Each structure stands twice: as structure tokens, then as C-alpha cells.
Amino acid sequence: NITAVHPLREDTLSKLLEKDNADYQVVESLINQKLIKSVIYKGKKFFLREYHINK
């Protein structure tokens, strides 16, 4: 999973989805499962892995 190390820009993610014939529901599912999250940085949307720390 590339987002484990590097944030993925929204346009790059869209190209990956298109290449794999997948739609945005895949991303929404990952967000709903709290496996990834989106953040805005310098006006662009990025996706990165959601880290969970067990206490």
C-alpha cells in the first residue's frame, strides 16, 4: 500500500483508479473503514494511511 509511506495526491489516485477500472467507491470504502483519510495541503487534496495506536 503506497499510502503507508507516502501521501497520494487526488489526481494521482484518480489515475490509479482509472487504470484499474475501479471507481471512487473504493476510496470511500477505505475512508469509511478508517484505513485512509484525506487532508488538504497547500490547496490540494491528499490521501494517507490512517494510523491507529493501541493503548
PQR file of N, CA, C, O and H, with PARSE charges and radii, in Angstrom:
ATOM      1  N   ASN A   1       0.846  -1.178   0.000 -0.4000 1.5000
ATOM      2  CA  ASN A   1       0.000   0.000   0.000 -0.0000 2.0000
ATOM      3  C   ASN A   1       0.889   1.236   0.000  0.5500 1.7000
ATOM      4  O   ASN A   1       1.574   1.508   0.986 -0.5500 1.4000
ATOM      5  N   ILE A   2       0.883   1.976  -1.081 -0.4000 1.5000
ATOM      6  CA  ILE A   2       1.750   3.139  -1.214 -0.0000 2.0000
ATOM      7  C   ILE A   2       1.443   4.219  -0.179  0.5500 1.7000
ATOM      8  O   ILE A   2       2.344   4.954   0.223 -0.5500 1.4000
ATOM      9  H   ILE A   2       0.327   1.755  -1.882  0.4000 1.0000
ATOM     10  N   THR A   3       0.191   4.329   0.257 -0.4000 1.5000
ATOM     11  CA  THR A   3      -0.158   5.367   1.232 -0.0000 2.0000
ATOM     12  C   THR A   3       0.400   5.067   2.614  0.5500 1.7000
ATOM     13  O   THR A   3       0.334   5.928   3.492 -0.5500 1.4000
ATOM     14  H   THR A   3      -0.542   3.732  -0.070  0.4000 1.0000
ATOM     15  N   ALA A   4       0.947   3.880   2.838 -0.4000 1.5000
ATOM     16  CA  ALA A   4       1.558   3.555   4.128 -0.0000 2.0000
ATOM     17  C   ALA A   4       2.792   4.413   4.359  0.5500 1.7000
ATOM     18  O   ALA A   4       3.163   4.670   5.504 -0.5500 1.4000
ATOM     19  H   ALA A   4       1.001   3.181   2.125  0.4000 1.0000
ATOM     20  N   VAL A   5       3.430   4.859   3.279 -0.4000 1.5000
ATOM     21  CA  VAL A   5       4.668   5.628   3.406 -0.0000 2.0000
ATOM     22  C   VAL A   5       4.524   7.040   2.848  0.5500 1.7000
ATOM     23  O   VAL A   5       5.043   7.995   3.427 -0.5500 1.4000
ATOM     24  H   VAL A   5       3.128   4.650   2.349  0.4000 1.0000
ATOM     25  N   HIS A   6       3.825   7.172   1.733 -0.4000 1.5000
ATOM     26  CA  HIS A   6       3.734   8.463   1.052 -0.0000 2.0000
ATOM     27  C   HIS A   6       2.279   8.874   0.854  0.5500 1.7000
ATOM     28  O   HIS A   6       1.450   8.059   0.449 -0.5500 1.4000
ATOM     29  H   HIS A   6       3.404   6.397   1.264  0.4000 1.0000
ATOM     30  N   PRO A   7       1.968  10.139   1.140 -0.5600 1.5000
ATOM     31  CA  PRO A   7       0.621  10.626   0.805  0.2800 2.0000
ATOM     32  C   PRO A   7       0.417  10.534  -0.706  0.5500 1.7000
ATOM     33  O   PRO A   7       1.366  10.663  -1.479 -0.5500 1.4000
ATOM     34  N   LEU A   8      -0.811  10.313  -1.111 -0.4000 1.5000
ATOM     35  CA  LEU A   8      -1.145  10.161  -2.524 -0.0000 2.0000
ATOM     36  C   LEU A   8      -2.054  11.314  -2.934  0.5500 1.7000
ATOM     37  O   LEU A   8      -3.133  11.492  -2.371 -0.5500 1.4000
ATOM     38  H   LEU A   8      -1.583  10.208  -0.483  0.4000 1.0000
ATOM     39  N   ARG A   9      -1.609  12.099  -3.923 -0.4000 1.5000
ATOM     40  CA  ARG A   9      -2.395  13.235  -4.385 -0.0000 2.0000
ATOM     41  C   ARG A   9      -3.655  12.741  -5.086  0.5500 1.7000
ATOM     42  O   ARG A   9      -3.649  11.686  -5.720 -0.5500 1.4000
ATOM     43  H   ARG A   9      -0.732  11.954  -4.381  0.4000 1.0000
ATOM     44  N   GLU A  10      -4.730  13.509  -4.967 -0.4000 1.5000
ATOM     45  CA  GLU A  10      -6.032  13.104  -5.504 -0.0000 2.0000
ATOM     46  C   GLU A  10      -5.979  12.807  -7.004  0.5500 1.7000
ATOM     47  O   GLU A  10      -6.577  11.830  -7.455 -0.5500 1.4000
ATOM     48  H   GLU A  10      -4.735  14.366  -4.452  0.4000 1.0000
ATOM     49  N   ASP A  11      -5.280  13.625  -7.779 -0.4000 1.5000
ATOM     50  CA  ASP A  11      -5.229  13.385  -9.222 -0.0000 2.0000
ATOM     51  C   ASP A  11      -4.485  12.091  -9.550  0.5500 1.7000
ATOM     52  O   ASP A  11      -4.841  11.388 -10.495 -0.5500 1.4000
ATOM     53  H   ASP A  11      -4.794  14.419  -7.413  0.4000 1.0000
ATOM     54  N   THR A  12      -3.460  11.782  -8.774 -0.4000 1.5000
ATOM     55  CA  THR A  12      -2.722  10.532  -8.963 -0.0000 2.0000
ATOM     56  C   THR A  12      -3.598   9.344  -8.600  0.5500 1.7000
ATOM     57  O   THR A  12      -3.593   8.327  -9.293 -0.5500 1.4000
ATOM     58  H   THR A  12      -3.170  12.354  -8.006  0.4000 1.0000
ATOM     59  N   LEU A  13      -4.343   9.471  -7.521 -0.4000 1.5000
ATOM     60  CA  LEU A  13      -5.258   8.408  -7.112 -0.0000 2.0000
ATOM     61  C   LEU A  13      -6.311   8.160  -8.193  0.5500 1.7000
ATOM     62  O   LEU A  13      -6.641   7.011  -8.488 -0.5500 1.4000
ATOM     63  H   LEU A  13      -4.347  10.297  -6.958  0.4000 1.0000
ATOM     64  N   SER A  14      -6.831   9.219  -8.775 -0.4000 1.5000
ATOM     65  CA  SER A  14      -7.826   9.087  -9.848 -0.0000 2.0000
ATOM     66  C   SER A  14      -7.251   8.315 -11.033  0.5500 1.7000
ATOM     67  O   SER A  14      -7.939   7.483 -11.626 -0.5500 1.4000
ATOM     68  H   SER A  14      -6.563  10.152  -8.535  0.4000 1.0000
ATOM     69  N   LYS A  15      -5.998   8.587 -11.379 -0.4000 1.5000
ATOM     70  CA  LYS A  15      -5.352   7.870 -12.487 -0.0000 2.0000
ATOM     71  C   LYS A  15      -5.189   6.390 -12.153  0.5500 1.7000
ATOM     72  O   LYS A  15      -5.389   5.537 -13.018 -0.5500 1.4000
ATOM     73  H   LYS A  15      -5.439   9.262 -10.898  0.4000 1.0000
ATOM     74  N   LEU A  16      -4.828   6.078 -10.909 -0.4000 1.5000
ATOM     75  CA  LEU A  16      -4.697   4.679 -10.494 -0.0000 2.0000
ATOM     76  C   LEU A  16      -6.035   3.954 -10.563  0.5500 1.7000
ATOM     77  O   LEU A  16      -6.111   2.812 -11.017 -0.5500 1.4000
ATOM     78  H   LEU A  16      -4.666   6.771 -10.206  0.4000 1.0000
ATOM     79  N   LEU A  17      -7.086   4.627 -10.111 -0.4000 1.5000
ATOM     80  CA  LEU A  17      -8.420   4.026 -10.169 -0.0000 2.0000
ATOM     81  C   LEU A  17      -8.822   3.754 -11.617  0.5500 1.7000
ATOM     82  O   LEU A  17      -9.355   2.692 -11.938 -0.5500 1.4000
ATOM     83  H   LEU A  17      -7.024   5.555  -9.742  0.4000 1.0000
ATOM     84  N   GLU A  18      -8.560   4.721 -12.475 -0.4000 1.5000
ATOM     85  CA  GLU A  18      -8.902   4.568 -13.892 -0.0000 2.0000
ATOM     86  C   GLU A  18      -8.125   3.406 -14.517  0.5500 1.7000
ATOM     87  O   GLU A  18      -8.682   2.610 -15.272 -0.5500 1.4000
ATOM     88  H   GLU A  18      -8.127   5.584 -12.214  0.4000 1.0000
ATOM     89  N   LYS A  19      -6.845   3.323 -14.194 -0.4000 1.5000
ATOM     90  CA  LYS A  19      -6.002   2.253 -14.730 -0.0000 2.0000
ATOM     91  C   LYS A  19      -6.518   0.874 -14.313  0.5500 1.7000
ATOM     92  O   LYS A  19      -6.446  -0.082 -15.086 -0.5500 1.4000
ATOM     93  H   LYS A  19      -6.393   3.970 -13.580  0.4000 1.0000
ATOM     94  N   ASP A  20      -7.038   0.778 -13.089 -0.4000 1.5000
ATOM     95  CA  ASP A  20      -7.537  -0.498 -12.560 -0.0000 2.0000
ATOM     96  C   ASP A  20      -9.030  -0.701 -12.812  0.5500 1.7000
ATOM     97  O   ASP A  20      -9.627  -1.649 -12.301 -0.5500 1.4000
ATOM     98  H   ASP A  20      -7.096   1.554 -12.462  0.4000 1.0000
ATOM     99  N   ASN A  21      -9.631   0.189 -13.599 -0.4000 1.5000
ATOM    100  CA  ASN A  21     -11.074   0.119 -13.873 -0.0000 2.0000
ATOM    101  C   ASN A  21     -11.897   0.073 -12.590  0.5500 1.7000
ATOM    102  O   ASN A  21     -12.876  -0.667 -12.492 -0.5500 1.4000
ATOM    103  H   ASN A  21      -9.146   0.959 -14.015  0.4000 1.0000
ATOM    104  N   ALA A  22     -11.491   0.866 -11.619 -0.4000 1.5000
ATOM    105  CA  ALA A  22     -12.202   0.954 -10.341 -0.0000 2.0000
ATOM    106  C   ALA A  22     -12.836   2.338 -10.245  0.5500 1.7000
ATOM    107  O   ALA A  22     -12.459   3.253 -10.977 -0.5500 1.4000
ATOM    108  H   ALA A  22     -10.695   1.467 -11.698  0.4000 1.0000
ATOM    109  N   ASP A  23     -13.789   2.485  -9.347 -0.4000 1.5000
ATOM    110  CA  ASP A  23     -14.392   3.801  -9.171 -0.0000 2.0000
ATOM    111  C   ASP A  23     -14.115   4.330  -7.766  0.5500 1.7000
ATOM    112  O   ASP A  23     -13.502   3.661  -6.934 -0.5500 1.4000
ATOM    113  H   ASP A  23     -14.096   1.742  -8.752  0.4000 1.0000
ATOM    114  N   TYR A  24     -14.583   5.543  -7.534 -0.4000 1.5000
ATOM    115  CA  TYR A  24     -14.279   6.251  -6.292 -0.0000 2.0000
ATOM    116  C   TYR A  24     -14.882   5.571  -5.063  0.5500 1.7000
ATOM    117  O   TYR A  24     -14.487   5.877  -3.938 -0.5500 1.4000
ATOM    118  H   TYR A  24     -15.080   6.087  -8.210  0.4000 1.0000
ATOM    119  N   GLN A  25     -15.822   4.663  -5.257 -0.4000 1.5000
ATOM    120  CA  GLN A  25     -16.413   3.944  -4.119 -0.0000 2.0000
ATOM    121  C   GLN A  25     -15.353   3.170  -3.345  0.5500 1.7000
ATOM    122  O   GLN A  25     -15.492   2.959  -2.140 -0.5500 1.4000
ATOM    123  H   GLN A  25     -16.143   4.415  -6.171  0.4000 1.0000
ATOM    124  N   VAL A  26     -14.298   2.748  -4.029 -0.4000 1.5000
ATOM    125  CA  VAL A  26     -13.192   2.054  -3.360 -0.0000 2.0000
ATOM    126  C   VAL A  26     -12.567   2.980  -2.316  0.5500 1.7000
ATOM    127  O   VAL A  26     -12.322   2.577  -1.180 -0.5500 1.4000
ATOM    128  H   VAL A  26     -14.185   2.919  -5.007  0.4000 1.0000
ATOM    129  N   VAL A  27     -12.318   4.212  -2.714 -0.4000 1.5000
ATOM    130  CA  VAL A  27     -11.721   5.199  -1.812 -0.0000 2.0000
ATOM    131  C   VAL A  27     -12.674   5.500  -0.658  0.5500 1.7000
ATOM    132  O   VAL A  27     -12.257   5.542   0.500 -0.5500 1.4000
ATOM    133  H   VAL A  27     -12.518   4.540  -3.638  0.4000 1.0000
ATOM    134  N   GLU A  28     -13.946   5.708  -0.972 -0.4000 1.5000
ATOM    135  CA  GLU A  28     -14.936   5.993   0.072 -0.0000 2.0000
ATOM    136  C   GLU A  28     -15.021   4.853   1.081  0.5500 1.7000
ATOM    137  O   GLU A  28     -15.167   5.093   2.279 -0.5500 1.4000
ATOM    138  H   GLU A  28     -14.284   5.674  -1.912  0.4000 1.0000
ATOM    139  N   SER A  29     -14.932   3.630   0.606 -0.4000 1.5000
ATOM    140  CA  SER A  29     -14.965   2.470   1.494 -0.0000 2.0000
ATOM    141  C   SER A  29     -13.755   2.466   2.428  0.5500 1.7000
ATOM    142  O   SER A  29     -13.893   2.206   3.623 -0.5500 1.4000
ATOM    143  H   SER A  29     -14.813   3.435  -0.367  0.4000 1.0000
ATOM    144  N   LEU A  30     -12.582   2.751   1.892 -0.4000 1.5000
ATOM    145  CA  LEU A  30     -11.373   2.798   2.719 -0.0000 2.0000
ATOM    146  C   LEU A  30     -11.459   3.911   3.761  0.5500 1.7000
ATOM    147  O   LEU A  30     -11.014   3.739   4.897 -0.5500 1.4000
ATOM    148  H   LEU A  30     -12.470   2.962   0.921  0.4000 1.0000
ATOM    149  N   ILE A  31     -12.029   5.047   3.375 -0.4000 1.5000
ATOM    150  CA  ILE A  31     -12.210   6.153   4.322 -0.0000 2.0000
ATOM    151  C   ILE A  31     -13.207   5.750   5.406  0.5500 1.7000
ATOM    152  O   ILE A  31     -12.963   5.984   6.590 -0.5500 1.4000
ATOM    153  H   ILE A  31     -12.390   5.187   2.453  0.4000 1.0000
ATOM    154  N   ASN A  32     -14.322   5.150   5.012 -0.4000 1.5000
ATOM    155  CA  ASN A  32     -15.338   4.720   5.985 -0.0000 2.0000
ATOM    156  C   ASN A  32     -14.806   3.676   6.955  0.5500 1.7000
ATOM    157  O   ASN A  32     -15.229   3.625   8.110 -0.5500 1.4000
ATOM    158  H   ASN A  32     -14.520   4.960   4.050  0.4000 1.0000
ATOM    159  N   GLN A  33     -13.876   2.843   6.489 -0.4000 1.5000
ATOM    160  CA  GLN A  33     -13.259   1.835   7.348 -0.0000 2.0000
ATOM    161  C   GLN A  33     -12.120   2.420   8.186  0.5500 1.7000
ATOM    162  O   GLN A  33     -11.494   1.719   8.981 -0.5500 1.4000
ATOM    163  H   GLN A  33     -13.532   2.885   5.551  0.4000 1.0000
ATOM    164  N   LYS A  34     -11.865   3.717   7.993 -0.4000 1.5000
ATOM    165  CA  LYS A  34     -10.792   4.436   8.674 -0.0000 2.0000
ATOM    166  C   LYS A  34      -9.416   3.835   8.385  0.5500 1.7000
ATOM    167  O   LYS A  34      -8.539   3.806   9.249 -0.5500 1.4000
ATOM    168  H   LYS A  34     -12.374   4.286   7.347  0.4000 1.0000
ATOM    169  N   LEU A  35      -9.248   3.357   7.152 -0.4000 1.5000
ATOM    170  CA  LEU A  35      -7.954   2.838   6.719 -0.0000 2.0000
ATOM    171  C   LEU A  35      -7.117   3.932   6.064  0.5500 1.7000
ATOM    172  O   LEU A  35      -5.888   3.906   6.123 -0.5500 1.4000
ATOM    173  H   LEU A  35      -9.960   3.380   6.450  0.4000 1.0000
ATOM    174  N   ILE A  36      -7.798   4.894   5.439 -0.4000 1.5000
ATOM    175  CA  ILE A  36      -7.123   6.069   4.899 -0.0000 2.0000
ATOM    176  C   ILE A  36      -7.941   7.298   5.277  0.5500 1.7000
ATOM    177  O   ILE A  36      -9.100   7.191   5.679 -0.5500 1.4000
ATOM    178  H   ILE A  36      -8.796   4.915   5.392  0.4000 1.0000
ATOM    179  N   LYS A  37      -7.322   8.459   5.142 -0.4000 1.5000
ATOM    180  CA  LYS A  37      -8.045   9.717   5.360 -0.0000 2.0000
ATOM    181  C   LYS A  37      -7.569  10.714   4.316  0.5500 1.7000
ATOM    182  O   LYS A  37      -6.507  10.546   3.715 -0.5500 1.4000
ATOM    183  H   LYS A  37      -6.380   8.546   4.815  0.4000 1.0000
ATOM    184  N   SER A  38      -8.360  11.744   4.111 -0.4000 1.5000
ATOM    185  CA  SER A  38      -7.970  12.795   3.179 -0.0000 2.0000
ATOM    186  C   SER A  38      -7.610  14.042   3.970  0.5500 1.7000
ATOM    187  O   SER A  38      -8.203  14.337   5.008 -0.5500 1.4000
ATOM    188  H   SER A  38      -9.222  11.880   4.599  0.4000 1.0000
ATOM    189  N   VAL A  39      -6.630  14.762   3.459 -0.4000 1.5000
ATOM    190  CA  VAL A  39      -6.207  16.027   4.055 -0.0000 2.0000
ATOM    191  C   VAL A  39      -5.966  17.017   2.925  0.5500 1.7000
ATOM    192  O   VAL A  39      -5.632  16.634   1.804 -0.5500 1.4000
ATOM    193  H   VAL A  39      -6.148  14.523   2.616  0.4000 1.0000
ATOM    194  N   ILE A  40      -6.138  18.286   3.237 -0.4000 1.5000
ATOM    195  CA  ILE A  40      -5.834  19.350   2.282 -0.0000 2.0000
ATOM    196  C   ILE A  40      -4.493  19.946   2.690  0.5500 1.7000
ATOM    197  O   ILE A  40      -4.296  20.326   3.844 -0.5500 1.4000
ATOM    198  H   ILE A  40      -6.409  18.597   4.148  0.4000 1.0000
ATOM    199  N   TYR A  41      -3.575  20.023   1.731 -0.4000 1.5000
ATOM    200  CA  TYR A  41      -2.259  20.610   1.972 -0.0000 2.0000
ATOM    201  C   TYR A  41      -1.933  21.519   0.798  0.5500 1.7000
ATOM    202  O   TYR A  41      -1.890  21.082  -0.352 -0.5500 1.4000
ATOM    203  H   TYR A  41      -3.735  19.714   0.793  0.4000 1.0000
ATOM    204  N   LYS A  42      -1.709  22.776   1.103 -0.4000 1.5000
ATOM    205  CA  LYS A  42      -1.401  23.782   0.082 -0.0000 2.0000
ATOM    206  C   LYS A  42      -2.419  23.768  -1.056  0.5500 1.7000
ATOM    207  O   LYS A  42      -2.070  23.877  -2.231 -0.5500 1.4000
ATOM    208  H   LYS A  42      -1.744  23.131   2.037  0.4000 1.0000
ATOM    209  N   GLY A  43      -3.692  23.629  -0.668 -0.4000 1.5000
ATOM    210  CA  GLY A  43      -4.777  23.711  -1.629 -0.0000 2.0000
ATOM    211  C   GLY A  43      -5.041  22.450  -2.436  0.5500 1.7000
ATOM    212  O   GLY A  43      -5.903  22.451  -3.314 -0.5500 1.4000
ATOM    213  H   GLY A  43      -3.976  23.540   0.287  0.4000 1.0000
ATOM    214  N   LYS A  44      -4.315  21.378  -2.154 -0.4000 1.5000
ATOM    215  CA  LYS A  44      -4.520  20.117  -2.879 -0.0000 2.0000
ATOM    216  C   LYS A  44      -4.929  19.032  -1.903  0.5500 1.7000
ATOM    217  O   LYS A  44      -4.510  19.029  -0.745 -0.5500 1.4000
ATOM    218  H   LYS A  44      -3.614  21.378  -1.441  0.4000 1.0000
ATOM    219  N   LYS A  45      -5.760  18.103  -2.386 -0.4000 1.5000
ATOM    220  CA  LYS A  45      -6.225  17.002  -1.539 -0.0000 2.0000
ATOM    221  C   LYS A  45      -5.276  15.815  -1.670  0.5500 1.7000
ATOM    222  O   LYS A  45      -4.903  15.409  -2.771 -0.5500 1.4000
ATOM    223  H   LYS A  45      -6.100  18.105  -3.326  0.4000 1.0000
ATOM    224  N   PHE A  46      -4.900  15.273  -0.517 -0.4000 1.5000
ATOM    225  CA  PHE A  46      -4.040  14.097  -0.453 -0.0000 2.0000
ATOM    226  C   PHE A  46      -4.731  13.023   0.366  0.5500 1.7000
ATOM    227  O   PHE A  46      -5.571  13.317   1.217 -0.5500 1.4000
ATOM    228  H   PHE A  46      -5.203  15.602   0.377  0.4000 1.0000
ATOM    229  N   PHE A  47      -4.370  11.779   0.101 -0.4000 1.5000
ATOM    230  CA  PHE A  47      -4.872  10.647   0.871 -0.0000 2.0000
ATOM    231  C   PHE A  47      -3.687   9.975   1.535  0.5500 1.7000
ATOM    232  O   PHE A  47      -2.643   9.773   0.913 -0.5500 1.4000
ATOM    233  H   PHE A  47      -3.688  11.541  -0.590  0.4000 1.0000
ATOM    234  N   LEU A  48      -3.856   9.629   2.806 -0.4000 1.5000
ATOM    235  CA  LEU A  48      -2.797   8.955   3.523 -0.0000 2.0000
ATOM    236  C   LEU A  48      -3.368   7.916   4.463  0.5500 1.7000
ATOM    237  O   LEU A  48      -4.550   7.932   4.807 -0.5500 1.4000
ATOM    238  H   LEU A  48      -4.704   9.793   3.310  0.4000 1.0000
ATOM    239  N   ARG A  49      -2.502   7.023   4.861 -0.4000 1.5000
ATOM    240  CA  ARG A  49      -2.920   5.936   5.741 -0.0000 2.0000
ATOM    241  C   ARG A  49      -3.316   6.497   7.091  0.5500 1.7000
ATOM    242  O   ARG A  49      -2.676   7.411   7.611 -0.5500 1.4000
ATOM    243  H   ARG A  49      -1.542   7.009   4.581  0.4000 1.0000
ATOM    244  N   GLU A  50      -4.357   5.950   7.642 -0.4000 1.5000
ATOM    245  CA  GLU A  50      -4.857   6.315   8.969 -0.0000 2.0000
ATOM    246  C   GLU A  50      -4.143   5.401   9.960  0.5500 1.7000
ATOM    247  O   GLU A  50      -4.279   4.180   9.884 -0.5500 1.4000
ATOM    248  H   GLU A  50      -4.876   5.208   7.219  0.4000 1.0000
ATOM    249  N   TYR A  51      -3.390   5.975  10.880 -0.4000 1.5000
ATOM    250  CA  TYR A  51      -2.663   5.172  11.868 -0.0000 2.0000
ATOM    251  C   TYR A  51      -3.460   5.092  13.152  0.5500 1.7000
ATOM    252  O   TYR A  51      -4.015   6.086  13.620 -0.5500 1.4000
ATOM    253  H   TYR A  51      -3.280   6.967  10.941  0.4000 1.0000
ATOM    254  N   HIS A  52      -3.510   3.898  13.714 -0.4000 1.5000
ATOM    255  CA  HIS A  52      -4.217   3.661  14.973 -0.0000 2.0000
ATOM    256  C   HIS A  52      -3.209   3.158  15.992  0.5500 1.7000
ATOM    257  O   HIS A  52      -2.505   2.177  15.756 -0.5500 1.4000
ATOM    258  H   HIS A  52      -3.059   3.090  13.334  0.4000 1.0000
ATOM    259  N   ILE A  53      -3.149   3.832  17.111 -0.4000 1.5000
ATOM    260  CA  ILE A  53      -2.226   3.436  18.171 -0.0000 2.0000
ATOM    261  C   ILE A  53      -3.033   2.790  19.284  0.5500 1.7000
ATOM    262  O   ILE A  53      -3.932   3.406  19.857 -0.5500 1.4000
ATOM    263  H   ILE A  53      -3.722   4.629  17.303  0.4000 1.0000
ATOM    264  N   ASN A  54      -2.704   1.553  19.579 -0.4000 1.5000
ATOM    265  CA  ASN A  54      -3.382   0.843  20.669 -0.0000 2.0000
ATOM    266  C   ASN A  54      -2.727   1.206  21.985  0.5500 1.7000
ATOM    267  O   ASN A  54      -1.504   1.154  22.119 -0.5500 1.4000
ATOM    268  H   ASN A  54      -1.974   1.053  19.114  0.4000 1.0000
ATOM    269  N   LYS A  55      -3.545   1.574  22.954 -0.4000 1.5000
ATOM    270  CA  LYS A  55      -3.010   1.936  24.277 -0.0000 2.0000
ATOM    271  C   LYS A  55      -3.330   0.858  25.267  0.5500 1.7000
ATOM    272  O   LYS A  55      -2.969   0.968  26.438 -0.5500 1.4000
ATOM    273  H   LYS A  55      -4.538   1.617  22.846  0.4000 1.0000
TER
END
